Amino acid sequence: MSILSILEPANSAASSRPAVARLTSGSIPATVAADLLVPLADGRVTDYANFDHGASAPCLESVRAAVEAALPSYASVHRGNGYASRITTQWYERARSEVHTFVGARSTDQVIFTRQTTDALNLLARAVPADATVIVFESEHHAALLPWPAERTIRLAAPTSQTAAVTAVADALRTAPDGPRLVVLTGASNVTGEIFPIEEIAAVAKAHGARVCLDAAQLAPHRPVDIEELDVDWVALSGHKLYAPYGAGALIGRADWLNAADPYLYGGGATAAVTPEATVWNEGPARHEGGSPNVIGAIALAAACAAISKHREAIEQHERSLLARLRTGLAQIPGVTTYSIFGAEADRVGTVCFTVEGVSSTVVSAALSAEYGIGVRDGKFCAHPLVGHLLAESPEHGTAVRASLGLGTSREHVDRLVTAVRTLATTGPASEYVESAHGCQPVGDPRDLEAPQIW
């Protein structure tokens, strides 16, 4: 069946799905993907059950509206006197202010627009003083684990409890070399969703004269992040996790190391003056935003931050309810194992990591898609050391399945996922699965998986 032919939810579960994704007033923000229909291997179509928010979240309707409003007058910023350039520059700088407010930044903190969290953390890594020691847990996403110079980085083993995490950082700082120190910490694990003890670790870091960088990519879409309250020095986040998939993220925090470092990108905008004899670089965000910036991405990110801030309480309530339902359902299925860093009672955002006895994670993921219209992620989730640690006692599995819910997820989706996993654990998939150009899919898969040309 052609993707372009999927117009109506006839003969599918879509006709009875709840309208939760459409509600806005007094509820959660709506996404543009609320009506997305996907083909199944048996010829039916159904609404897409999105459990892959941890990778990229669908665009909010309010974000699309902001982008569409900006496009007619879109122009380069900061270096033009034309009306369009003036208007766009104002939106760009207002977007900076919106992000600043969203993370509770201090008045002296900078907001530097980047491509995403990976870009933001690499920018900070370029600015860390040459004699600094970096302390980071092996449980981090690769974006937070890998940018730091190996010879000056202390990698801590994945902690077994929140108390152990705080103790490990304290011990590492106590024996670290003299000089500047930076603790890099995830807010919420991208594998299990568990929230790290940010305030406690920040307090320990400050007691030892160290700074803290918080990777908030997985935390900010689900829980408030407040730089001043948490007492961290930098926060990095991604728009595409925050329902603004337009290629923008941000590094927010202290200016001194950033102003002392060479520009992240050499070029226009980063320069205050260029002569045959010397180059003088700007200070502030412009120093590291060389070239024409992603204005539309910044506007989208700001619009998403505004919507999430406005609906924060409803979002948390929505996600907590769905997560409890999902975890309870999976816990009742024989042969399904869920994984945790700190234990089952640890606070977490809406992410569950699990395996199914007798079925590889790749086949589980493929079958959920082809047979049930459910999108999950399988693999090691750019956190290879952590997944290896979690699966150490599950030799059958080298990878796991991650279900990450959000604003594009409903109760019906949760029930569909639990029912599907129960069937896979009990009777296995309905088809044999093989690797193909599209990844893993059923033998004789009738679906047309070629993306239609949209331009």
C-alpha positions as CSV (number, residue, x, y, z in Angstrom):
1,M,0.0,0.0,0.0
2,S,1.3,3.4,-1.0
3,I,2.0,5.9,1.8
4,L,0.2,8.5,-0.3
5,S,-2.9,6.4,-0.3
6,I,-3.3,6.5,3.4
7,L,-6.0,9.1,3.7
8,E,-8.7,7.8,6.0
9,P,-8.5,5.6,9.1
10,A,-11.0,3.1,7.7
11,N,-10.8,-0.4,9.2
12,S,-8.3,0.7,11.8
13,A,-8.1,1.6,15.4
14,A,-7.9,5.3,14.5
15,S,-11.7,5.7,14.4
16,S,-12.0,5.0,18.2
17,R,-8.8,6.7,19.3
18,P,-9.2,9.4,22.0
19,A,-8.7,13.0,20.9
20,V,-6.2,13.8,23.7
21,A,-3.5,15.0,21.2
22,R,-5.9,17.6,19.9
23,L,-6.7,19.2,23.2
24,T,-5.1,22.6,24.0
25,S,-7.2,24.7,26.3
26,G,-6.5,23.6,29.8
27,S,-4.7,20.5,28.5
28,I,-1.6,19.5,26.6
29,P,-0.3,21.3,23.5
30,A,-1.3,19.7,20.2
31,T,1.2,18.2,17.7
32,V,1.0,18.3,13.9
33,A,1.3,14.5,13.9
34,A,-2.0,13.8,15.7
35,D,-3.5,12.5,12.5
36,L,-0.5,10.5,11.2
37,L,-1.6,7.2,9.7
38,V,0.7,4.3,9.0
39,P,0.4,1.1,7.0
40,L,0.4,-2.4,8.6
41,A,1.7,-5.6,7.0
42,D,-1.8,-7.0,6.9
43,G,-3.1,-4.2,4.6
44,R,-4.8,-2.1,7.2
45,V,-3.8,1.4,8.3
46,T,-3.9,2.8,11.8
47,D,-2.9,5.9,13.7
48,Y,0.7,6.1,14.6
49,A,1.5,5.2,18.2
50,N,4.6,7.3,18.9
51,F,6.9,5.9,21.5
52,D,10.1,7.4,20.1
53,H,9.9,10.9,21.6
54,G,13.4,10.3,23.1
55,A,14.9,10.5,19.6
56,S,12.8,13.3,18.1
57,A,9.5,14.7,19.2
58,P,6.8,15.8,16.7
59,C,6.3,19.4,16.0
60,L,3.8,21.4,18.0
61,E,1.0,23.1,16.1
62,S,2.0,26.4,17.9
63,V,5.6,25.9,16.7
64,R,4.4,25.4,13.1
65,A,2.3,28.5,13.4
66,A,5.2,30.6,14.6
67,V,7.4,29.4,11.8
68,E,4.8,30.1,9.2
69,A,4.4,33.6,10.6
70,A,8.1,34.2,10.3
71,L,8.7,32.8,6.8
72,P,7.3,35.7,4.8
73,S,9.7,38.2,6.3
74,Y,12.6,35.7,6.9
75,A,16.0,37.4,6.4
76,S,19.5,37.3,7.8
77,V,20.0,38.9,11.2
78,H,22.1,41.6,12.8
79,R,23.7,42.9,9.5
80,G,20.9,44.5,7.6
81,N,18.8,47.7,7.6
82,G,16.0,46.4,5.5
83,Y,12.6,45.9,7.1
84,A,12.7,42.1,6.9
85,S,16.2,41.9,8.4
86,R,15.1,44.2,11.3
87,I,12.0,42.2,12.0
88,T,13.9,38.9,11.9
89,T,16.6,40.2,14.1
90,Q,14.1,41.1,16.7
91,W,12.5,37.7,16.6
92,Y,15.9,36.0,16.8
93,E,16.9,38.0,19.9
94,R,13.4,37.5,21.5
95,A,13.9,33.8,20.9
96,R,17.2,34.1,22.9
97,S,15.3,35.7,25.7
98,E,12.6,33.1,25.7
99,V,15.1,30.3,26.0
100,H,16.9,32.2,28.8
101,T,13.7,32.4,30.7
102,F,12.7,28.7,30.0
103,V,15.8,27.4,31.9
104,G,15.7,30.0,34.7
105,A,19.1,31.4,33.6
106,R,20.9,34.1,35.6
107,S,21.0,37.7,34.3
108,T,24.7,37.2,33.4
109,D,24.2,33.9,31.5
110,Q,24.6,33.7,27.8
111,V,22.3,31.8,25.4
112,I,24.2,30.5,22.4
113,F,22.2,28.9,19.6
114,T,23.6,25.6,18.3
115,R,22.4,22.8,16.2
116,Q,21.4,20.5,19.1
117,T,22.7,19.2,22.4
118,T,25.7,17.4,20.8
119,D,26.8,20.7,19.2
120,A,26.3,22.6,22.4
121,L,28.4,20.2,24.4
122,N,31.2,20.1,21.8
123,L,31.2,23.9,21.9
124,L,31.6,23.9,25.6
125,A,34.4,21.3,25.3
126,R,36.3,23.7,23.0
127,A,36.0,26.3,25.7
128,V,37.1,24.3,28.7
129,P,40.5,25.6,29.9
130,A,43.5,23.5,28.8
131,D,44.4,22.5,32.4
132,A,40.8,21.6,33.4
133,T,39.8,18.1,34.6
134,V,36.4,16.8,33.4
135,I,34.4,14.3,35.5
136,V,31.6,12.3,33.7
137,F,29.7,9.1,34.3
138,E,29.9,6.3,31.7
139,S,26.1,6.2,31.8
140,E,26.0,9.4,29.8
141,H,24.8,9.8,26.2
142,H,27.8,9.8,23.9
143,A,27.2,13.5,23.3
144,A,28.1,14.2,26.9
145,L,30.6,11.3,27.3
146,L,32.9,11.8,24.3
147,P,33.8,15.5,23.6
148,W,36.3,15.9,26.5
149,P,40.1,15.3,26.1
150,A,40.7,11.7,27.2
151,E,43.9,12.6,29.1
152,R,42.0,15.0,31.3
153,T,38.8,13.2,31.7
154,I,37.8,11.0,34.7
155,R,35.1,8.5,33.7
156,L,33.0,7.2,36.6
157,A,31.2,3.8,36.4
158,A,27.5,3.8,36.1
159,P,26.1,4.4,39.6
160,T,23.9,1.9,41.3
161,S,21.9,4.4,43.3
162,Q,21.5,8.2,43.6
163,T,23.5,8.2,46.8
164,A,26.3,6.3,45.1
165,A,26.3,8.9,42.2
166,V,26.8,11.7,44.6
167,T,29.5,9.9,46.5
168,A,31.3,8.9,43.3
169,V,31.5,12.6,42.2
170,A,32.7,13.7,45.6
171,D,35.4,11.0,45.7
172,A,36.5,11.9,42.2
173,L,36.7,15.6,43.0
174,R,38.6,15.0,46.2
175,T,41.4,13.2,44.3
176,A,41.3,15.2,41.1
177,P,44.3,17.3,40.1
178,D,44.4,21.0,41.1
179,G,43.0,23.5,38.6
180,P,39.7,24.0,36.9
181,R,37.2,21.2,37.1
182,L,34.0,20.4,35.3
183,V,31.4,17.9,36.2
184,V,29.2,16.8,33.2
185,L,25.9,15.4,34.3
186,T,22.7,14.1,32.5
187,G,19.4,15.4,33.8
188,A,17.4,12.3,32.8
189,S,18.9,9.1,31.3
190,N,18.1,8.7,27.6
191,V,18.0,5.0,28.2
192,T,15.8,4.5,31.3
193,G,14.4,8.0,31.8
194,E,15.7,8.1,35.4
195,I,16.4,11.5,36.9
196,F,19.9,12.0,38.4
197,P,20.3,13.9,41.7
198,I,21.3,17.1,40.0
199,E,21.1,19.5,43.0
200,E,23.0,17.1,45.3
201,I,25.8,16.6,42.8
202,A,25.9,20.3,42.0
203,A,26.3,21.1,45.7
204,V,29.2,18.6,46.0
205,A,30.8,20.1,42.9
206,K,30.6,23.6,44.3
207,A,32.0,22.5,47.6
208,H,35.1,21.4,45.7
209,G,35.3,24.5,43.5
210,A,34.1,22.7,40.4
211,R,31.6,23.7,37.7
212,V,28.7,21.7,36.4
213,C,27.3,21.3,32.9
214,L,23.8,19.7,32.7
215,D,22.8,17.7,29.7
216,A,19.0,18.5,29.8
217,A,18.1,17.1,26.4
218,Q,15.9,14.4,27.9
219,L,14.8,16.4,31.0
220,A,13.7,19.8,29.7
221,P,10.8,18.5,27.6
222,H,9.3,16.8,30.6
223,R,10.3,18.6,33.8
224,P,11.3,22.2,34.7
225,V,14.9,23.1,34.5
226,D,16.1,26.1,36.5
227,I,19.8,26.9,36.3
228,E,19.8,29.2,39.3
229,E,17.8,26.9,41.5
230,L,19.9,23.8,40.5
231,D,23.1,25.9,40.9
232,V,24.6,24.6,37.6
233,D,26.8,26.5,35.3
234,W,25.6,25.4,31.9
235,V,22.6,23.7,30.4
236,A,22.6,22.1,27.0
237,L,19.3,21.2,25.2
238,S,17.9,20.3,21.8
239,G,14.9,21.7,19.9
240,H,14.1,18.4,18.3
241,K,13.4,16.8,21.7
242,L,11.3,19.9,22.7
243,Y,8.8,19.5,19.8
244,A,10.7,22.0,17.7
245,P,12.3,19.9,15.0
246,Y,14.0,22.7,13.0
247,G,17.6,22.0,13.7
248,A,18.3,24.3,16.7
249,G,19.5,23.8,20.2
250,A,21.2,25.9,22.8
251,L,24.1,26.2,25.3
252,I,23.0,28.4,28.2
253,G,25.3,29.5,31.0
254,R,28.4,31.3,32.3
255,A,30.2,33.6,29.9
256,D,33.8,33.6,31.2
257,W,35.1,30.4,29.7
258,L,33.2,31.0,26.5
259,N,34.5,34.5,26.0
260,A,38.1,33.3,26.7
261,A,37.9,30.6,24.1
262,D,38.5,30.8,20.4
263,P,35.3,31.1,18.3
264,Y,33.5,27.8,17.7
265,L,33.0,28.8,14.0
266,Y,35.4,31.3,12.3
267,G,33.6,33.7,10.1
268,G,31.2,36.6,9.8
269,G,29.3,37.5,13.0
270,A,32.1,36.2,15.2
271,T,34.3,39.1,14.3
272,A,34.4,42.6,15.8
273,A,37.2,43.7,13.4
274,V,39.5,42.2,10.8
275,T,42.6,43.9,9.4
276,P,45.6,42.6,7.6
277,E,47.4,42.6,10.9
278,A,44.9,41.1,13.3
279,T,41.4,39.8,14.0
280,V,39.4,40.9,17.0
281,W,36.6,38.5,18.0
282,N,33.3,39.4,19.4
283,E,32.4,38.6,23.0
284,G,29.0,37.2,24.0
285,P,26.9,34.8,21.9
286,A,28.0,36.2,18.6
287,R,31.5,34.9,19.3
288,H,30.3,31.4,18.8
289,E,27.5,31.9,16.3
290,G,29.6,32.5,13.2
291,G,27.8,32.6,9.8
292,S,24.1,33.2,9.2
293,P,22.4,31.5,12.1
294,N,19.4,29.2,12.0
295,V,16.8,31.9,12.6
296,I,13.8,29.6,11.9
297,G,15.2,27.0,14.2
298,A,15.7,29.6,17.0
299,I,12.1,30.9,16.6
300,A,10.8,27.3,16.6
301,L,12.7,26.5,19.8
302,A,11.4,29.6,21.5
303,A,7.8,28.9,20.5
304,A,8.2,25.3,21.9
305,C,9.7,26.7,25.2
306,A,6.8,29.1,25.5
307,A,4.2,26.4,24.9
308,I,5.8,23.9,27.3
309,S,6.1,26.5,30.0
310,K,2.5,27.5,29.6
311,H,1.2,23.9,29.8
312,R,3.9,22.4,32.1
313,E,1.5,21.1,34.8
314,A,-0.8,19.4,32.3
315,I,2.2,17.9,30.4
316,E,3.6,16.4,33.6
317,Q,0.2,15.0,34.6
318,H,-0.3,13.5,31.2
319,E,3.1,11.9,31.1
320,R,3.0,10.6,34.7
321,S,-0.3,8.9,34.1
322,L,0.8,7.2,30.9
323,L,4.1,6.1,32.3
324,A,2.5,4.5,35.3
325,R,0.1,2.7,33.0
326,L,2.9,1.5,30.7
327,R,5.2,0.3,33.5
328,T,2.4,-1.5,35.3
329,G,1.3,-3.2,32.0
330,L,4.8,-4.3,31.1
331,A,5.5,-5.6,34.6
332,Q,2.7,-8.1,34.3
333,I,4.0,-9.8,31.2
334,P,6.1,-12.9,31.7
335,G,9.4,-12.8,29.8
336,V,9.6,-9.0,29.7
337,T,12.4,-7.5,31.6
338,T,12.6,-3.7,32.3
339,Y,15.9,-2.0,33.2
340,S,16.8,0.6,35.7
341,I,20.0,2.4,36.9
342,F,18.7,3.4,40.4
343,G,15.9,0.9,41.0
344,A,12.2,0.6,40.2
345,E,11.2,3.4,42.6
346,A,13.4,6.1,41.1
347,D,11.8,9.2,39.7
348,R,11.8,9.2,35.9
349,V,10.4,10.8,32.8
350,G,8.4,8.8,30.3
351,T,10.9,6.3,29.1
352,V,11.1,2.6,29.6
353,C,13.9,0.3,28.5
354,F,13.0,-3.4,28.1
355,T,13.7,-6.8,26.4
356,V,11.5,-9.7,25.5
357,E,12.7,-13.2,26.2
358,G,13.3,-15.2,23.1
359,V,12.8,-12.3,20.7
360,S,15.6,-10.0,19.6
361,S,15.1,-6.3,20.2
362,T,15.4,-5.6,16.5
363,V,12.5,-8.0,15.7
364,V,10.5,-6.6,18.6
365,S,10.9,-3.1,17.2
366,A,10.1,-4.2,13.6
367,A,7.1,-6.2,14.6
368,L,5.6,-3.4,16.7
369,S,5.8,-1.2,13.7
370,A,4.7,-3.6,10.9
371,E,1.9,-5.4,12.9
372,Y,0.7,-2.7,15.3
373,G,1.7,0.7,14.0
374,I,3.9,1.4,17.0
375,G,7.2,3.3,16.8
376,V,9.9,2.5,19.4
377,R,13.7,2.5,19.2
378,D,15.9,-0.6,19.5
379,G,19.7,-0.7,20.0
380,K,22.1,0.9,22.4
381,F,20.7,4.5,22.1
382,C,24.1,6.3,21.8
383,A,24.8,5.1,25.3
384,H,26.8,1.9,24.7
385,P,28.6,1.7,28.1
386,L,25.3,2.1,30.0
387,V,23.3,-0.4,27.9
388,G,26.2,-2.9,28.3
389,H,26.1,-2.4,32.0
390,L,22.3,-2.8,32.2
391,L,22.2,-5.9,30.0
392,A,25.2,-7.6,31.7
393,E,23.0,-10.2,33.3
394,S,21.0,-10.7,30.2
395,P,23.5,-12.5,27.9
396,E,20.7,-13.3,25.4
397,H,20.4,-9.7,24.5
398,G,23.0,-7.3,23.2
399,T,20.5,-4.5,22.7
400,A,17.2,-3.4,24.2
401,V,14.0,-1.7,23.2
402,R,13.2,1.9,24.3
403,A,9.7,3.2,24.5
404,S,9.6,7.0,25.1
405,L,6.3,8.6,25.4
406,G,5.2,12.3,25.2
407,L,2.6,14.6,23.8
408,G,2.0,12.4,20.8
409,T,1.1,9.4,23.0
410,S,-2.4,8.5,24.3
411,R,-3.8,5.9,26.7
412,E,-4.9,3.9,23.7
413,H,-1.4,3.9,22.4
414,V,-0.1,2.6,25.8
415,D,-2.7,-0.1,25.9
416,R,-1.8,-1.1,22.3
417,L,1.9,-1.3,23.1
418,V,1.3,-3.4,26.2
419,T,-1.0,-5.8,24.3
420,A,1.4,-6.0,21.4
421,V,4.4,-6.8,23.7
422,R,2.3,-9.4,25.6
423,T,1.5,-11.1,22.2
424,L,5.2,-11.0,21.1
425,A,6.3,-12.5,24.5
426,T,3.6,-15.2,24.4
427,T,3.4,-16.3,20.7
428,G,6.0,-14.3,19.0
429,P,5.6,-12.1,15.9
430,A,3.0,-13.0,13.2
431,S,5.6,-13.1,10.5
432,E,9.2,-14.1,9.9
433,Y,11.5,-11.0,9.9
434,V,14.6,-10.4,7.7
435,E,17.0,-7.5,7.2
436,S,16.3,-5.4,4.1
437,A,17.2,-2.0,2.6
438,H,14.6,-0.5,5.0
439,G,16.0,-2.4,8.0
440,C,14.2,-5.3,9.6
441,Q,10.8,-6.1,8.1
442,P,8.4,-9.0,7.5
443,V,9.1,-11.5,4.7
444,G,6.9,-10.5,1.8
445,D,6.1,-7.2,3.4
446,P,3.3,-5.6,1.2
447,R,3.8,-2.1,2.6
448,D,5.3,0.6,0.3
449,L,8.0,2.0,2.5
450,E,9.5,4.4,-0.1
451,A,9.2,7.9,1.0
452,P,7.0,10.0,-1.4
453,Q,8.5,13.0,-3.1
454,I,7.2,16.0,-1.3
455,W,8.8,18.8,-3.3
